Amino acid sequence: MYTAPASLCALLFLLLPALVIALPVKPSNNWVVSHAKPVARRGLSVPLQRREVDRRNAETLLAGSIGVGDVGDTFYTVAIKIGNTTTAVNLDTGSSDLWIMSDGCQTPVCKRSTATPFPAESMHLTGATVNLTYGDSLTGTHASGPIVMDEVTLAGLAMQMQPLAAVSNTDNTAVLNGGAGIIGLGFPSQSNIQSAVVSEKFGRSVTANEFVSHISSLGPLVSRMAAASIIQQPLFTVTLQRDTIDVSGNGQLTIGELPDGVDNSSLTWVPVRLYSTTDGGLQAPTYAAGETYPLRWEVAIGNVYLDGKPLANSTIEPNGIATSFVDALIDTGNSLIRGPSDIVNNILSSVSPAYASNAKSKPTLSCNSSHSLAFEIGGQLFSVDPRDFLSQNSAGNATDCVVSSVAPTDPPGFGSLFSWSLGDPFLKSNLVAFYYGNLTHPWEDPPRIGFLSMVPSNASALLGDAVTAAMENGGKFEGDPR
C-alpha cells in the first residue's frame, strides 16, 4: 500500500501537530542520535519461506534465516526484532515508514490481532508523534501514535536508535493475519516519521539541508542502511511466492546485493521517476540546489497488453495536474493490480461474459481461462502469470473462477503521479530489484528499478494442470486451507 498524498505535507518541513495520545513516560528532548551499529559491509540473501502466518512462532522465524509468511497471496510479512520484542510486519515498497502496534492500541483491528505488540514500558520516546495515512480514496486507512527509538534487527542487520512509530490508533489491516504493522521500504522523502523526528530534534520546522543530512541517522530502516553504507550495494530485491491456485515459486528478499544466479545484465533497468517540488517532491538542500529527488518506487510504462493486444489508453484526466506520461508504482503492500477505471472495465469486460453484460456482476470466468496481462517497461513486456490473474470464486468449485486481481484506483494527482499500482500479482510473476542509488545526491547515482520475468513459457499449461488437479480433489486447489 502507498502512503496517501495528504501525508506529504509533512515533507514541507512543517512541525507536525501534536496528537492527543497517552504517553507512558515523560518525553525527553535529550535523546542522542546514533548511527548504525558497526558491521561489515555485506549483502544478505534471505529465503522467503512459505508458512502459515496465523500459526507462526515469531521467535522461530528470526532464528537462523528470516522468513516471510504468506496468507492467501494477500499479506507478505517479515519477522523483525524491535528492542526485545520479536514480531512480524508487512513488507511494503509503497510506503517508507516503520510502525508497529503498541499494547495500548484498543481499536477493533488491534483487539482482533494475534501478533505480538510493542510494550509501552519499552518505549524510548522522542516526543514526536505521527499520523500516517495509506491507500487511495477507496481504500484509505490510518495509523497514529508516538515516535520511539530502539534497536531494530532485520535479516541479521541491526540498526541502533532507529525511529519508528508505536501505533496506538489504527484501522489498518496490517495488524491482522499475524502482522503487527508495516515496514516501509520506500524513499526518505516520503517518510513522515523522519520529517517529524528531525523537527522534534531541532524544536522547529527544519530546512531541507537538515532533513537530507539526517537520512543516514534518522531515515527509514533500509534506506538508512544504504545511506550509511552498511550494506554492500544500495539495493534490495524481492520475489514473492505463490500460495494459491498452484503453490510454486521461491520467494526471496535480498538486501545489499542481487540474488545468486541473477546478473545485472539479465535485468531490464529503468529510472525511477523524480519528483519536482511542484509535483509534491522534496525540496533540494542548498548544497545540492540542482537536485531532484525520488518520492516513490515509480517508473514510466508504455502500452498495457491483454492477451497480446494493446489496450486503448485511458481517457480519464489527471486530478489537478498535467502529465505527458503514464507511470506505475511497484508496491508489495498492494495485493492487487490497480489502474484507471476505464482500462480496468475494459479488461474485465473482455475476459468475463458476466461482467460484460452487467458491470455490477462479479467478473467470473472459467478457471481454465488463461489470460495474459502485460506491461511494457523499458521496451520489454512483463506479464502477470495466468495463475495470478484469477482466483477461486467459491470453496469447492474449481470450475468457476473470478478476476479478483484487477481493480480501479484514483487518477494521478499532486504527490502521486502514477496511473497504475502493480502489486503482489505482478511481484509473484517478476523478480524486481530496487536500487536506491545516492540518496543525498541522486544525480551522482540515480535510483532505478530492475525487472526480470519469472513467468514460465508453459504457464497456461500449468494453470490447466492445477485446475484438473483441483477437480480431482473435490474442487479444492493446492494451498487452500479450507
N, C-alpha and C positions, 0 to 999 in steps of 0.2 A: 504494500500500500504506500501511497505517497503522502507527504505532508501537504496539507491544503495550502493554497496560495495566501490565505489570510494570515498564516503564521509568518510570512516573510517580512512583515512589518518589523519584526524583532531584529532583522538584519540591517535595518537602517540605523542601528546602534542607539536606539532609544531604550532607556531603562524600562524593563517590563513592569507593569503594575503588580503590586503585591496581591497574592491570593489569600483569602481567609482560610488558613489551614492551622490546625492544632499541631504545633511543633513540640516534639518530646523533650528537647533540651534547648537551652538558650543558644541562638546562633552567634557565631563569632566572626569578626572581620579579620582575625589574626591568622587565618589558615594560610599555609605556605604552599605555593605551587611547586610540585616536584616533577621532574621529568621521569621517563620510564626507568624501571629497574634495569641496570646494565645487563645486557645479554649479548651473546654473539650474534652478528647479523646472519640471518638464515631464512630459509623458506620452509614452510610446513605443508605437507600434503596429507590431508585427513580424510579417511573414508567416511562417507555419509551412510551410516549403517541403517538398514531397514529394520524398524522395530515398532511395536505398538506404543504410541505416545502415552495413552491414558494408563498404561501399565508400567511406565518407565520407572526405573530406580535411578534418580539423577546422580547419585554418588557413583554408581557403576558406570554411567555414561562418561564421567570425567576421567575415570581410571584408564591409563594407557592411551587410547586414542579417543578423540571426541566423536560422538555420533550425532546425526540429525534424524529426528523422528519424523514420521510422515503419517498424517491422518487423512485417508481418502484422497490423496493427492491435492489437498487443500491447504494444510498447515505444515510448514517445514521448520522444525525447531532445532536449536543447537544448545548443548549444555554449556553453562557459563558459571564461573565462581566469582562471587562478589563478596569480598571480605571472607567471612567464614560460612557464607550461605551459598550452597550449590543448587542451582535450579535450571530451568530451560526458558529460552526466549526465542521468539520468531525471527527468522532471518529475513531482512528487508533491505533491498537495494534501492527502494523508492523513497526512503527517508534517511536521516542522518543521526538521530539521537538514540541513546541507550536509556531505556527505562524498565523498571521492574515494579510490580505490585508490592506495596508495603502491607504489613499486617494490620495497618489502620484503615485499609480500604474496605468499606462496608456496602458498596454499590451492589446491585443484583448480580452482575457478572463476577465480581470479586467473591461474593458469597458462594457462587457455584464453582469457583475454581478449585482444582485439586492440586495446583502447583505450590511449591514452597515459596512463601512470601519473604520479603526483606524485613527483618525485625527492626522495630523502631529504636530499640536500645542500642543498635549497632550503627546508627546513623551519625556520620560526621558532617554536620550541616554547614553549608556555605552562606546561608542567609538569603540566597536567591530562590525563587520559585519559578515554575514554568507551566504553561498551559499549551499542550500540543494538540493539534487537530489533524485528522487524517481523512483521505478519500476525496470523493467528489460530491456534487450536490445530492446524489442518490445514495451514497454510502458513507456519509460523513460520521466520524466518531471523534472522541476526545480522550485525553489523559492528562491529569494535572497533579502537581504535588511539589514538595521541596526538592531542591537540587542538593545532592550529597556528594561526598568524595570517598572513594575506597579503592583498595587494590582490586583490579579486575583481571581474571585469567581466562583467556580464550585459546583453545588449541595449544596449550602449553606455554603461551606467551603472556607474561604478567606485566601490567602497567600499574604503577603506583599512582595514588591520588588522581584517579580517573573520575571526571564529573559524570553523573547520571542522575536521573530523576527517580525518587522513591514515590511512586504514584499512589495517592490516597483517594482519587476520584477518577473513575473511568467507566465508559460503556463499550470499550473496545474488546472484541472477542479474542484478542491476543492472549488474554488471561485464561482462556478456556482450552480444552483439549490438551492439557499437560503443560501449556505455556504459562509463563508468569509476566510476559512483557515483550518488548521488541528490541532488537539490536539493529540500528540503522547503519548501513554501510555506505551511505552517500557522502557528499562533499561537505566540508566545514561551512561553506557559505550558506547551506540550508539548515545549519544547526541552531535551533532556538536555545538549546542548553548552553552552548559556547557563548552565544551572544549575552545571555542572562548572567552567566557566571563571570565573564570578563567585566561586564557593567558593575556587578557587585564588588569585584576586586578593586575597581577604581572609585567606586562610590558615586558614579555619574554616568551619563551617556559617554560612550567611548568612541574613539576615532577609528577609521579604517586601519591606520597604522597599528594601533593596539590590538585590534581584532586579529588581523593577519599574523602579527608577530607572536600570537599566543596559540596558533594552530598546533604546534608540536608539544605544548604543555597542557592546554585546556580543550583541545579539539576532540571530535568523535574518536572512538577507540581505534579502529583500524586505520583511518586516515592519519591519526596521530602517530601510529606505528610507522607509517610511511614517511611522514614529515620529519620524524626524529631519527630516520634511517635505522630503525630497529630490525626491519625485515630486508631481505636481500634485494628485492625489487618492489617498487611501489604498486603492487597489484594483488588481486585475488581472483580466483577462478571458481565458477560454480557450475555443476551439473546436478540435476535433480532426478531421483529415481521415480519409477512408475509403479504404483501400488494398487491400481485398479485396472479392470478390463484384462490386462496382460502384464503380470508382475515381471518387470525387467529393468535393465539399466543399472549402472553402478554410480550412484550419487557420490559426489566428492566436492569438498571445499579445500582449495589450495590457497595458502596465504604466502606471498613473497616470492613465488616462482610459478612457472607453468607446470601442469601435471606431467608426470613421467610419460614419455611417448608422444607428447604434444610439442611440436616445434613451432617456433614463432612464425615461420613461413607457411605453416599449414592453416593459419588463421586469416580471416579477412578482417583487416583492421580499418576502422573508420573513426574520424574525430568526434569527440563529444561536443555537443552544442555549447557555445559560450554565451552567457547572458550579459548584455549591457545593463547599465543601471536603468535605462528606460524600459527594459524588458522585465525588470524586477530582480536584477542581479546585484552582486556585491560591489560596493564602491571600492575603487583601487586605492591603495595607500600612496602617499606622496613619494615614497622611494621606488615605486613601480607604477608611476602615473599612467603609463600606456597599457597596462594590463587589463584584460577582460577575463573574468573567472567563470568556471563551470558552476552550475547550480544543481543539476540532476544528471543521472546517467541516461542521457537523452541523445539520440542520433537521428540523422536525416534518413528517410526511406524513400524509395521510388514507388513503383506500382505495387498493388496488392493483387494477388492471383488466387482464384478459386478453380481448382481442377485444371490448372494450366492456362486459364484465360484471365486476362487483366480485368479487374472490376472498374466500373466507372468511378471517377473521382467524386469526392464528397462536394456537395453544393452548400453545405452549412457554413455560414460565415463565422469567423472567429469572434470572440466576445471582447469588443472594445480595442482590438489591436489589428494591425495589418501584417500579414505574413505572406511570404512568397515560397514557402517550403512546407513539407509535411514531415513531422518528427514522430519518433516513437520513444517512449520511456521503457527501459528494460527493468522490470520490477518483480523481484522474487516474492514480495509481500502481497502481490495481487494473484489471486487464484484463477483468474480468467484472462482472456484476450478482450480488451475493451477498445472500442473505436467509434468513429462517427455513426450516429444513429441511422443515417440513410444507407451507409455501406453495410452496417450490421443487418438491417432489414433485408437488403439485397441478398446477403449471404444466407440468411435463414430461409428466405422465400425460395431460393434456388435449390436448397437441399431438403426442405421439408414441405411436402404437399399440404400437410395440415396447416402449417403456418402461412403458406402461400394463399390459402383460401380464407384464412381468418387470423389476422395478426395478433389476436388475443389468445390464440391457442398455443399450447406448447409446441416448440419446433421438433416434433417427433419424426423419426425416420427408422428404417430398418437397421438393426445392429450390424448387418452385413454391408451396409453402405459405406464405402471407402471414399473419403474426400480429402483433398489436399488444400490447405490454406497456407499460402506462402507470401513472404515479404521480401521485396528487393532491397538489399542493404549492401552498399559498396559495390554495386554492379552484379551481385550474386543473389540467388534465391535461397532463402532459409525458411523451411516449411515447418508446419506443425504436423507431427506424426498422426496418421488417421486414428490411431488408438487413443490419442489425446484430444481428438476433435469431438468425440461423443462420450456419453456415459449411459449407464443403465437407467431406464425410466422408472422401473419398479422392481422390487425384490422378487426373485424367482422368475423373471421374464427376460430371456436372452434373445427375444425376437424384436421387441420394440425398444429403441433407444431414444435419446434426446440430445440435442445440441445444447449442452449447458456450459460450454467453454467460451462462448462469444456473447458479449453484451455491450450496450451503448455506454458512452461516457460523455462528459462535458466537452464543448469545443475549446480550442486554445484560448488562453487569456493571459493577463498580466501575471508573470511568475510561473506560468505553466504553458509553454509554447507547443507542447506535444498534442497530437491528434489521436495517437494510439498509445495504449499501455499494454506491453507484451509481458504477460505474467507467466505463471507456472506451466501452462501447456506448452509455451514456447521454450521455456528453460528445460523441460523434460526432453525436448527434441533437439536442443542445440547446446553445446558447450559454449559458455560465454566468459571471456576474460575481461576484467575491469581494471584498467590501468590509470592510476591517479596522476602520474607524472609529477611535475613540480607544483606543489600546492600553493606556494607563495609567489612563484614566478612562472605561471603556466606557459608563457611564450617560450621559455627555455626548453621545456619538455612537456608538450601539450597532452592533456588527458585523451584517452581513446578507449574503444571497446573492440575486442576481437571475437569473431564468431566462427564456430566450426559445427557443421551439421552432423548430428548423430542419428539421423533417420536412416534406417537400413533400406536398401533397394527393394526388399521384399516386404515392406511394412504392411501393404494391403493384404498380402497372403497371411501375415502373422495375425492381423485382425480377424480374418476369416477363421483361422485355426482357433483363436481364442473364443469366438462365438460358438463354433462347433463343440468345443470342449465344455463350454457353459451349458449348452443344450443337453449334453450327455450327463451333466451334473445337476439336473433339476433346475436349470435356469440360473445357476449360481456361478458367477465369474470368479476366476482366481483372485485372491486377495480380498474377497467380500467376506467380512466377519459375521454377516447375518446368517 
